[in-house]
Amino acid sequence: MPREFLSCDWGTSSFRLRLVQNGEIVRESVDKTGCRSIHEEAVASGEIRPVLYERFLRKVLSNWPPSENPLPLVISGMASSSIGWIEVPYAPVPLKLNASNLRYEKVSWNRPSWLGETYLISGVATENEIMRGEETEAIGLLDEESGATPSVLVLPGTHSKHVFVANGQIENISTYMTGELFEVLTRYSILKATVDCSTLFAAKPADLHAFDVGVRQGAQAGLGASLFQARARVVLKQVPATENAWFLSGVLIGAEIADSVRTTPKRRFLIGGAKALRGLYAQAMRVLELWSWHEFNDDLVEKAVPNAHALFLNHQP
């Protein structure tokens, strides 16, 4: 493993830069300047997008103490997309979990003198699916040994990714727009008047029970037949709107998991992603009594991207 390097996760709406020494994160900068905001600034100002990326990164690095030895910088996420610093084509599946066939581009820019090579990692694509950023999470959470067993790695979020691994490599991807659907339904649909999302991360027992009921509903009846139940529960049973938000969340997550189980029976499920969502997906899998599933702990999830970047650097000259 490289002794010291910079690891950057540059997403659509966030920026995260970390200094890694001997496998430990020792310094971090977090900002809400994601790729979308830089792209929008470029469109509004007429400036060339790479110039704005360089300017922002130099500003962040100006607050960091110079290193005695040149530090390589590895960037993954949406920075390699069509709204990113430089667009890098997707790597095709299968993608090896040892990071040896990640697609990347070295970025030539006016970097600080103490910074080494800058590597911009691309995403991965199948014939019908794409993802950027989640592939590094997968590589950091798994390895060739743990990824040898046929498994589905679930990475919840706005667009929940189900990453199918076997034989030490990523073989397929499915995307569920669960998070975005929840936002659209609770803001713009007829269900808006029947839900109150204010307790979504401070659940009471009744809320959790409603979530479990929603998980079973979504898994058994499917998404299309279950969504209107969120309105019917309020009209017919006067269910509180806060509980109903949990029910709707359960419906969406339950339908997502049940669909994945149907398409990939007898595969173990692994859960990564942010802690709050990770816990909801774990609860849904308990309710559905999946035959095999595992939730990754906070420490491994936190270090997933830097771990993947370290593996990538091992394959560089």
C-alpha positions as CSV (number, residue, x, y, z in Angstrom):
1,M,0.0,0.0,0.0
2,P,1.2,3.6,-0.7
3,R,2.4,5.2,2.5
4,E,0.9,8.6,1.9
5,F,-1.5,10.1,-0.7
6,L,-4.5,12.3,-1.2
7,S,-7.9,10.8,-1.8
8,C,-10.7,12.8,-3.3
9,D,-14.4,11.9,-3.6
10,W,-15.9,14.6,-5.8
11,G,-19.6,14.0,-6.3
12,T,-22.5,15.8,-7.9
13,S,-23.2,17.9,-4.8
14,S,-20.2,17.5,-2.5
15,F,-16.4,17.5,-2.4
16,R,-14.3,15.5,0.1
17,L,-10.5,15.5,0.2
18,R,-8.5,13.3,2.6
19,L,-4.9,12.9,3.4
20,V,-4.1,9.2,4.0
21,Q,-1.0,8.1,5.8
22,N,-0.3,4.4,6.4
23,G,-3.9,3.5,5.8
24,E,-5.3,6.1,8.2
25,I,-7.2,9.3,7.4
26,V,-5.2,12.1,9.1
27,R,-6.7,15.3,7.5
28,E,-9.9,16.1,5.7
29,S,-11.6,19.0,3.8
30,V,-15.3,18.8,3.1
31,D,-17.2,21.2,1.0
32,K,-20.6,21.5,-0.8
33,T,-19.0,22.6,-4.0
34,G,-19.9,19.6,-6.1
35,C,-19.5,19.0,-9.8
36,R,-23.0,20.3,-10.6
37,S,-22.3,23.7,-9.0
38,I,-19.0,24.1,-10.9
39,H,-20.7,23.1,-14.1
40,E,-23.5,25.7,-13.5
41,E,-20.9,28.4,-12.7
42,A,-19.2,27.6,-16.0
43,V,-22.4,27.9,-18.0
44,A,-23.4,31.1,-16.2
45,S,-19.9,32.8,-16.4
46,G,-18.8,31.5,-19.8
47,E,-15.5,30.3,-18.2
48,I,-13.9,27.0,-19.3
49,R,-15.0,24.3,-16.8
50,P,-11.5,22.8,-16.2
51,V,-10.3,26.3,-15.2
52,L,-12.9,26.4,-12.4
53,Y,-12.0,23.0,-11.2
54,E,-8.3,23.9,-11.0
55,R,-9.1,27.1,-9.2
56,F,-11.3,25.5,-6.6
57,L,-8.8,22.6,-6.0
58,R,-5.8,25.0,-5.7
59,K,-7.8,27.1,-3.2
60,V,-8.5,24.0,-1.0
61,L,-4.9,22.8,-1.2
62,S,-3.6,26.3,-0.3
63,N,-4.8,25.7,3.2
64,W,-2.9,22.4,3.5
65,P,0.7,22.3,4.7
66,P,3.1,21.3,1.9
67,S,4.4,17.8,1.9
68,E,8.1,17.0,1.9
69,N,7.6,14.3,-0.8
70,P,5.3,14.7,-3.8
71,L,1.9,13.2,-2.9
72,P,-0.2,11.5,-5.6
73,L,-3.8,12.7,-5.8
74,V,-6.6,10.2,-6.8
75,I,-10.0,11.6,-7.7
76,S,-13.2,9.5,-8.2
77,G,-16.9,10.4,-8.6
78,M,-18.6,12.7,-11.0
79,A,-15.4,14.7,-11.6
80,S,-14.8,12.4,-14.6
81,S,-18.3,12.9,-16.0
82,S,-19.8,15.2,-18.7
83,I,-20.2,17.9,-16.0
84,G,-16.8,17.1,-14.5
85,W,-13.2,18.3,-14.8
86,I,-12.5,16.0,-17.8
87,E,-14.9,13.4,-19.2
88,V,-13.3,10.0,-19.0
89,P,-15.1,7.1,-20.8
90,Y,-16.6,4.4,-18.6
91,A,-14.7,1.2,-17.9
92,P,-16.6,-1.9,-19.1
93,V,-17.6,-4.8,-16.9
94,P,-16.2,-7.0,-15.6
95,L,-14.3,-4.7,-13.3
96,K,-11.8,-6.4,-11.1
97,L,-12.0,-5.8,-7.3
98,N,-8.3,-5.4,-7.1
99,A,-8.6,-2.1,-9.0
100,S,-6.2,-3.3,-11.7
101,N,-8.5,-2.4,-14.7
102,L,-10.0,0.8,-13.5
103,R,-10.1,3.4,-16.4
104,Y,-8.4,6.7,-15.6
105,E,-6.7,9.7,-17.0
106,K,-3.7,11.7,-15.7
107,V,-4.7,15.3,-15.4
108,S,-2.1,17.9,-16.4
109,W,-2.7,21.1,-14.5
110,N,-1.0,24.0,-12.7
111,R,-0.8,22.0,-9.4
112,P,1.1,23.0,-6.3
113,S,4.8,22.0,-6.4
114,W,4.4,19.5,-3.6
115,L,1.6,17.6,-5.4
116,G,2.5,14.5,-7.4
117,E,0.5,13.0,-10.3
118,T,-3.3,13.6,-10.4
119,Y,-5.3,10.6,-11.4
120,L,-9.0,11.0,-12.4
121,I,-10.9,7.7,-12.2
122,S,-13.8,6.9,-14.4
123,G,-17.0,5.0,-13.7
124,V,-18.1,1.6,-14.9
125,A,-20.8,0.6,-17.4
126,T,-22.7,-2.4,-18.7
127,E,-24.7,-2.5,-21.9
128,N,-27.7,-0.9,-20.0
129,E,-26.3,0.6,-16.8
130,I,-23.8,3.2,-15.6
131,M,-22.3,4.4,-12.3
132,R,-19.5,6.8,-11.3
133,G,-18.1,6.7,-7.8
134,E,-19.9,3.7,-6.5
135,E,-17.3,1.4,-8.2
136,T,-14.6,2.8,-5.9
137,E,-16.9,2.2,-2.9
138,A,-17.3,-1.4,-4.0
139,I,-13.6,-2.0,-4.5
140,G,-12.9,-0.4,-1.1
141,L,-15.5,-2.5,0.7
142,L,-14.7,-5.8,-0.9
143,D,-11.6,-7.6,-2.1
144,E,-10.9,-10.5,-4.4
145,E,-11.5,-13.1,-1.7
146,S,-14.8,-11.6,-0.3
147,G,-15.9,-10.8,-3.8
148,A,-15.5,-14.4,-5.0
149,T,-18.8,-15.4,-3.5
150,P,-21.8,-14.3,-5.7
151,S,-23.2,-11.3,-3.8
152,V,-25.2,-8.1,-4.3
153,L,-23.7,-5.0,-2.8
154,V,-26.4,-2.5,-2.1
155,L,-25.3,1.2,-2.0
156,P,-28.4,3.2,-1.0
157,G,-28.9,6.8,-2.0
158,T,-30.8,9.0,-4.4
159,H,-30.2,6.4,-7.1
160,S,-29.6,3.2,-5.2
161,K,-27.1,0.9,-6.8
162,H,-27.2,-2.9,-6.6
163,V,-23.7,-4.1,-7.6
164,F,-23.5,-7.8,-8.6
165,V,-20.1,-9.3,-7.7
166,A,-18.6,-12.7,-8.2
167,N,-15.3,-14.2,-9.1
168,G,-13.5,-11.2,-7.6
169,Q,-15.1,-8.7,-10.0
170,I,-18.1,-6.5,-10.6
171,E,-20.2,-8.3,-13.2
172,N,-23.4,-6.3,-13.4
173,I,-25.3,-3.3,-12.0
174,S,-28.9,-2.3,-11.3
175,T,-30.1,1.1,-10.4
176,Y,-33.2,1.9,-8.4
177,M,-34.3,5.6,-8.2
178,T,-35.7,5.0,-4.7
179,G,-34.4,8.2,-3.0
180,E,-35.4,10.4,-5.9
181,L,-38.8,8.8,-6.1
182,F,-39.4,9.4,-2.4
183,E,-38.6,13.1,-2.9
184,V,-40.8,13.5,-5.9
185,L,-43.7,11.7,-4.3
186,T,-43.5,13.6,-1.1
187,R,-43.1,17.0,-2.8
188,Y,-45.1,16.9,-6.0
189,S,-47.6,14.0,-6.0
190,I,-51.1,13.5,-4.5
191,L,-49.3,11.9,-1.6
192,K,-47.7,15.2,-0.5
193,A,-50.7,16.0,1.7
194,T,-50.6,12.6,3.5
195,V,-47.0,12.5,4.6
196,D,-44.8,14.5,7.1
197,C,-41.1,13.8,6.7
198,S,-40.0,15.8,9.8
199,T,-39.3,12.6,11.9
200,L,-37.5,10.5,9.3
201,F,-34.3,10.4,11.2
202,A,-35.8,10.5,14.7
203,A,-38.1,7.6,14.6
204,K,-40.6,6.6,17.3
205,P,-41.7,3.0,17.7
206,A,-44.9,3.6,15.8
207,D,-42.9,5.1,12.9
208,L,-40.6,2.0,12.8
209,H,-43.7,-0.3,12.9
210,A,-45.2,1.7,9.9
211,F,-41.9,1.3,8.1
212,D,-42.0,-2.5,8.6
213,V,-45.6,-2.6,7.3
214,G,-44.6,-0.6,4.3
215,V,-41.7,-3.0,3.6
216,R,-44.0,-6.0,3.5
217,Q,-46.5,-4.1,1.4
218,G,-44.0,-3.0,-1.2
219,A,-42.4,-6.5,-1.3
220,Q,-45.6,-8.4,-1.6
221,A,-47.8,-6.2,-3.9
222,G,-45.1,-4.3,-5.8
223,L,-44.5,-0.6,-6.1
224,G,-47.3,0.3,-8.5
225,A,-50.0,-1.4,-6.4
226,S,-48.6,-0.1,-3.1
227,L,-48.0,3.7,-3.5
228,F,-51.7,4.8,-3.2
229,Q,-51.9,2.9,0.1
230,A,-50.1,5.8,1.6
231,R,-53.1,8.0,0.9
232,A,-55.7,5.4,1.7
233,R,-54.2,4.8,5.2
234,V,-54.7,8.4,6.1
235,V,-58.2,8.8,4.6
236,L,-59.6,5.5,5.9
237,K,-57.6,4.9,9.1
238,Q,-56.5,8.5,10.1
239,V,-52.9,7.3,10.3
240,P,-50.6,10.2,11.4
241,A,-48.7,11.8,8.5
242,T,-45.4,11.3,10.2
243,E,-46.0,7.5,10.4
244,N,-47.2,7.6,6.8
245,A,-43.9,9.0,5.6
246,W,-42.2,6.0,7.2
247,F,-44.7,3.7,5.6
248,L,-44.0,5.2,2.2
249,S,-40.2,4.8,2.7
250,G,-40.8,1.2,3.6
251,V,-42.9,0.6,0.5
252,L,-40.1,1.9,-1.8
253,I,-37.3,0.1,-0.1
254,G,-39.3,-3.1,0.3
255,A,-40.2,-3.1,-3.4
256,E,-36.5,-2.4,-4.4
257,I,-35.1,-5.3,-2.3
258,A,-37.8,-7.7,-3.4
259,D,-37.2,-7.0,-7.0
260,S,-33.5,-7.5,-6.6
261,V,-34.1,-10.8,-4.8
262,R,-36.4,-12.0,-7.6
263,T,-33.7,-11.3,-10.3
264,T,-30.8,-12.7,-8.3
265,P,-32.1,-15.5,-6.0
266,K,-29.8,-17.1,-3.5
267,R,-27.2,-14.4,-3.5
268,R,-26.1,-12.9,-0.2
269,F,-26.8,-9.2,0.2
270,L,-24.2,-6.7,1.5
271,I,-25.1,-3.2,2.6
272,G,-22.9,-0.2,2.4
273,G,-23.6,3.6,2.1
274,A,-24.5,6.2,4.6
275,K,-25.2,5.0,8.2
276,A,-28.9,6.1,8.3
277,L,-29.8,4.5,5.0
278,R,-27.7,1.5,5.8
279,G,-29.7,0.9,8.9
280,L,-33.1,1.2,7.1
281,Y,-32.0,-1.3,4.4
282,A,-30.8,-3.7,7.1
283,Q,-34.1,-3.4,8.9
284,A,-36.0,-4.1,5.7
285,M,-33.9,-7.2,5.1
286,R,-34.7,-8.4,8.6
287,V,-38.4,-7.9,7.9
288,L,-38.2,-9.8,4.6
289,E,-36.1,-12.6,6.3
290,L,-33.5,-12.7,3.6
291,W,-31.6,-15.9,3.7
292,S,-28.1,-14.1,3.9
293,W,-27.2,-10.5,4.4
294,H,-24.5,-8.4,6.1
295,E,-24.2,-4.7,7.0
296,F,-20.7,-3.2,6.8
297,N,-19.6,-1.3,9.9
298,D,-19.0,2.5,10.0
299,D,-15.2,2.3,9.9
300,L,-15.0,0.2,6.8
301,V,-17.6,2.3,5.0
302,E,-15.7,5.5,6.0
303,K,-12.5,4.2,4.6
304,A,-13.9,2.5,1.5
305,V,-13.0,5.2,-1.1
306,P,-9.4,5.8,0.3
307,N,-8.9,2.0,0.4
308,A,-9.9,1.7,-3.2
309,H,-7.6,4.6,-4.2
310,A,-4.7,2.9,-2.4
311,L,-5.3,-0.3,-4.3
312,F,-5.4,1.7,-7.6
313,L,-2.0,3.3,-6.8
314,N,-0.5,-0.1,-6.2
315,H,-0.9,-0.7,-9.9
316,Q,0.8,2.6,-11.0
317,P,4.5,2.7,-11.8
